Amino acid sequence: MILLSVLMSGQKSEGEIFRKNRQNLYKVSLTESEYIYDNGVEEIIIGTCHAGYVELSKRASKFFEEKNAKTKLLPTPKTIELWNKSKGKVITMFHVIC
């Protein structure tokens, strides 16, 4: 099974998870990580925009480690290529703002 989660900055869901605060625009928070995670997922692939700006917060990184979900952060075009070839339970998150 492949699960695709596409998140958009400014999207409101379950208590306004996605902040409008520009300084946090490129950091994936614990709250966002919990929102996209699904039990049994083996890998999380995160598109970091073309320039590679996006990163995981320390709490988000620890959350995925505790769930035994490998994380890969790649420029968004490479993320798309990798996701298209993925097998198993994989979630991808694309940063598409820049």
C-alpha positions as CSV (number, residue, x, y, z in Angstrom):
1,M,0.0,0.0,0.0
2,I,1.2,3.5,-0.8
3,L,-0.4,6.4,1.1
4,L,0.0,9.9,-0.4
5,S,-0.4,12.8,1.9
6,V,-0.3,16.2,0.2
7,L,-0.2,19.2,2.6
8,M,-0.6,22.8,1.6
9,S,0.7,25.7,3.7
10,G,-2.1,27.5,5.3
11,Q,-4.4,24.5,5.2
12,K,-6.6,24.4,8.2
13,S,-7.4,21.0,9.7
14,E,-7.8,19.6,13.2
15,G,-7.0,22.8,15.1
16,E,-5.1,24.7,12.4
17,I,-2.1,22.4,12.2
18,F,-0.4,24.2,9.4
19,R,1.0,27.5,10.6
20,K,1.1,30.7,8.6
21,N,4.2,31.8,10.5
22,R,6.8,32.3,7.7
23,Q,9.8,31.6,10.0
24,N,8.4,28.0,10.5
25,L,7.4,27.5,6.8
26,Y,10.4,25.3,6.1
27,K,10.4,23.2,9.3
28,V,8.2,20.2,9.6
29,S,6.8,20.2,13.2
30,L,5.8,17.3,15.5
31,T,2.2,18.2,15.0
32,E,2.4,18.0,11.2
33,S,4.4,14.8,11.5
34,E,1.7,13.2,13.7
35,Y,-0.9,14.3,11.2
36,I,0.7,12.7,8.2
37,Y,1.8,9.5,9.9
38,D,-0.2,6.3,9.5
39,N,0.4,3.1,11.6
40,G,2.8,0.7,10.0
41,V,4.4,3.1,7.6
42,E,8.0,2.1,6.8
43,E,9.2,5.3,5.2
44,I,8.5,9.0,5.0
45,I,9.8,10.9,2.0
46,I,9.7,14.7,2.3
47,G,10.2,17.0,-0.6
48,T,12.4,19.9,0.5
49,C,11.5,22.3,-2.5
50,H,14.0,22.8,-5.3
51,A,16.6,24.4,-3.0
52,G,16.4,22.0,-0.2
53,Y,15.1,24.4,2.5
54,V,12.7,22.1,4.3
55,E,13.9,20.2,7.4
56,L,12.4,18.2,10.2
57,S,12.2,19.6,13.7
58,K,14.1,17.6,16.3
59,R,10.8,16.5,17.8
60,A,9.4,15.4,14.4
61,S,12.6,13.5,13.7
62,K,12.4,11.7,17.1
63,F,8.7,10.9,16.5
64,F,9.5,9.1,13.2
65,E,12.5,7.3,14.8
66,E,10.2,6.0,17.6
67,K,7.8,4.8,15.0
68,N,10.6,3.0,13.2
69,A,9.8,5.0,10.0
70,K,12.8,5.9,7.9
71,T,12.9,9.5,6.7
72,K,14.4,10.8,3.5
73,L,14.5,14.5,2.7
74,L,15.2,15.3,-0.9
75,P,14.6,18.1,-3.4
76,T,10.9,17.8,-4.4
77,P,11.6,16.7,-8.0
78,K,13.7,13.8,-6.7
79,T,11.1,13.0,-4.1
80,I,8.5,12.5,-6.8
81,E,10.8,10.2,-8.7
82,L,11.5,8.2,-5.6
83,W,7.9,8.0,-4.5
84,N,6.9,6.7,-7.9
85,K,9.4,3.8,-7.6
86,S,8.6,3.1,-3.9
87,K,7.2,-0.2,-2.6
88,G,5.7,-1.0,0.7
89,K,4.0,1.5,3.1
90,V,5.4,4.9,2.1
91,I,4.1,8.4,2.9
92,T,5.3,11.4,0.9
93,M,5.0,15.1,1.7
94,F,5.7,17.6,-1.0
95,H,6.8,21.1,-0.3
96,V,5.5,23.0,-3.3
97,I,5.7,26.7,-2.3
98,C,9.0,27.5,-3.9
